[in-house]
Amino acid sequence: MRRNRPAHIWMHDILEQLNTDIACVRLGKIHVIIVKSPELAREFLKNHDKTFASRPTDMASQSLSSGYLSTAVVPFGKQWKKMRRVLIVDMLNQSRMRWLLDKRNDEADNLVRFLYNQCSNNANGSVVSVRNAAQNYSASVIRKMIFNMRYFGKGRKDGGPGLEEDRHLSALLTILSYLYAFYVPDYLPWLGLFDIEGHEKKVRDAVKIIKQYQKPIIDERIRKWRSSNQEQTICEKPVQEDLLDVFILLKDANGQPLLSAEEIEAQVTELQLATVDNPSNATEWTLSEMLNHPEMLTKAQEELDRVVGQDMLVQESHIPHLPYITACVRESFRLHPVAPFNLPHVSKSDSIVAGYMIPKDSHVLLSRLGLGRNPKVWENPLRFDPERHLNEFGGQQVDLREQELRFISFSTGRRGCIGSTLGTTMSVMLLARLLQGFTWSMPPKMDKIDLTEARGCLFKLYPLYANAKPRLSTALYLQV
Ligand code: HEM
């Protein structure tokens, strides 16, 4: 395993060589089941969902969640149920999303401002880093929703990230790259004593950086709320402004705080991890594909001009009326997933699934690559073709969810994504703002965008740099 990194490549080779849609690899004492057909995927996450509703414990998940105090990485049990309920009922429901709309709008505006500041001084526009803009948009939307702040430090006048945000975002991405990454001691625990590859140190350092910025804010906020007392008049009492306030003020049946400071800290870290990579990765791939197929760029911009016009910036309320742009994002989720596998599901008992005996504690990995690029399911699977989704939805509102697991976007079942509404909004908004606000073209001396993917996490191997030129009236940019 150490020599043949990344593991997903030889795991997919096994499926290929054995010409099978399901295989079992034994790593240490763990049975790892790899699946690449939608029929089998549905067996696991629909028909036997209850049995496969747990998660493995591993070095990175333990570290980021302060010992499994959050939701997504937590094995099935009381803590997972408590935190999942909090997220569904109190954090990510429709009225909460409406309450936080202004914060998301601020960051969508700031995205346009940041790019405009980089490219407006030159009549032909300038080359900008799409990855940088997209990742920072994703990170700052969730940061604003949780902490009501764009910058941990002084920030930058042009709307770009400061040093603190760069370090924080890079720490989040480091953790994601080591999460469920087939770290050998997770399968042979006695090897963990040595941290041979230094993974553990990298994850711990990243967690430390995240805490360095977040913990003082969380502690101070808890102090503020705990010190506000009954005698204060309504005018004097602090007002709830963001998700952090909501977390702190949740009460249990006895009127005591429902969540400890450690739980809040672990959960807000995990929410940021859940949000930073998917929307930005999908946007970077979509724009790369579009630059290689300019007719798609034209079609998307025509849709924006028709639905939104050129006198205002695209708003969240326009999203349901942008089927083509949504279909482009959906196509990127299918063809260019952010990771080779879905989050692992662990079986709580022995079971028979589609005639296969699956032992208790097996790790089931649905292959995002194997499903999304499966030639038995998708015609011309390697072709980026948004029209296939338009046809499927009959020209109506296109949905980024894929409940039938023909590819993995938000997955389904008991462990399915809780943030699909927010994730959809952010992904479509990000792409739509880039396309509406700027004319995109290849950087000088390039006639094709290289679409090679990284071997581990499946990001684009080379970050996308492209020429951006403002396409709306100057007044509109100056407003933001
Ligand atoms: C485009 C953006 C997003 C995509 C593609 C996405 C995708 C996923 C996927 C594939 C899973 C694993 C499902 C499974 O295990 O079968 C997941 C889980 C999860 N997602 Fe998302 N997600 C996105 C955005 C978000 C956002 C914005 C949040 C919250 C702010 C969020 C919160 C979660 C949580 C809490 C879980 C774990 C659920 C559990 O284990 O019970 N996600 N997501």
Residues whose N, C-alpha, C, O or C-beta is under 5 A from the ligand:
A	BS01	HEM	T71 A72 R84 L271 A274 T275 N278 P279 L343 S409 F410 S411 T412 R414 R415 G416 C417 I418 G419 L422 G423 T424 S427
